[in-house]
Amino acid sequence: ALHVYPDEGVGELAFLYVSSSHENQGIGRKLMQFVESRARERGLKRIIALSTQAFAFLRNKGGFAEGDDGILPGGRKELYVQSGRKSRVLFKELV
């Protein structure tokens, strides 16, 4: 999914999941590329992702870098804090 925060020019890559029976077939990378292309079409400058399990995949295969909750759009940061999940925050500039 792509959640859009237009006031900040940010999109969130959300709900990326590939079944274990379909791993190592490039599906995850294609899904990331699709969301990124949609974000670019909307003129977004950055894409973010929150992860508890796919951190290495997003960083190594998707080109994301680790950030902190300070880069999250206002409404998303509130949800992040309320969830208490301690997800790692990642971002990718789309320029």
C-alpha positions in Angstrom: 0.0 0.0 0.0 1.0 3.6 -0.5 -0.3 6.0 2.2 0.1 9.6 1.1 0.9 12.6 3.3 0.6 15.3 0.6 1.3 18.3 2.9 4.7 16.9 3.7 5.3 15.4 0.2 5.8 12.0 1.8 4.5 8.5 1.0 4.5 5.5 3.2 5.2 2.0 1.9 2.9 -0.1 4.1 1.8 -3.7 4.3 4.6 -5.2 2.1 4.4 -9.0 2.5 5.6 -11.9 0.4 4.5 -15.4 1.4 7.4 -17.7 2.2 6.4 -20.0 -0.6 7.1 -17.1 -3.0 10.4 -15.8 -1.5 13.5 -15.2 -3.7 11.5 -14.6 -6.8 11.8 -10.8 -7.0 8.2 -10.2 -6.0 9.0 -8.0 -3.0 11.4 -5.9 -5.1 8.7 -5.5 -7.8 6.1 -4.5 -5.2 8.5 -1.8 -3.8 9.2 -0.5 -7.3 5.5 -0.3 -8.0 4.8 1.7 -4.9 7.8 4.0 -5.6 6.6 4.7 -9.1 3.2 5.6 -7.8 4.8 7.9 -5.3 6.8 9.6 -8.0 3.7 10.0 -10.2 2.1 11.9 -7.3 5.2 14.1 -7.0 6.2 12.9 -3.6 9.8 13.6 -2.6 10.3 10.9 0.0 9.0 7.5 0.9 9.1 6.0 4.4 8.6 2.6 5.8 8.2 1.2 9.3 9.5 -2.3 9.9 9.9 -4.8 12.8 11.0 -7.7 10.5 11.9 -6.5 7.0 14.5 -3.9 7.9 17.4 -5.7 6.2 15.3 -6.3 3.1 14.2 -2.7 2.8 17.7 -1.4 3.3 19.6 -3.9 1.2 17.2 -4.6 -1.6 15.1 -1.4 -1.6 17.8 1.2 -1.0 16.2 2.6 2.1 18.3 4.2 4.9 17.5 4.2 8.6 16.1 7.3 10.2 14.3 8.2 13.4 10.7 9.1 14.2 11.5 12.7 13.6 11.1 12.2 9.8 7.6 10.9 10.2 4.7 13.1 9.1 2.8 14.5 12.1 -0.3 12.3 12.0 1.9 9.2 11.3 4.2 10.0 14.2 1.3 10.0 16.6 0.2 6.6 15.5 3.8 5.3 15.7 4.1 6.4 19.3 0.7 5.1 20.2 1.4 1.7 18.7 4.3 1.0 21.0 5.7 -1.5 18.5 9.2 0.0 18.3 9.3 -0.4 14.6 12.5 0.8 12.9 12.0 3.9 10.7 13.4 3.9 7.2 13.3 6.4 4.4 14.2 6.8 0.7 14.6 10.1 -1.1 12.8 10.0 -4.5 14.6 12.9 -6.2 
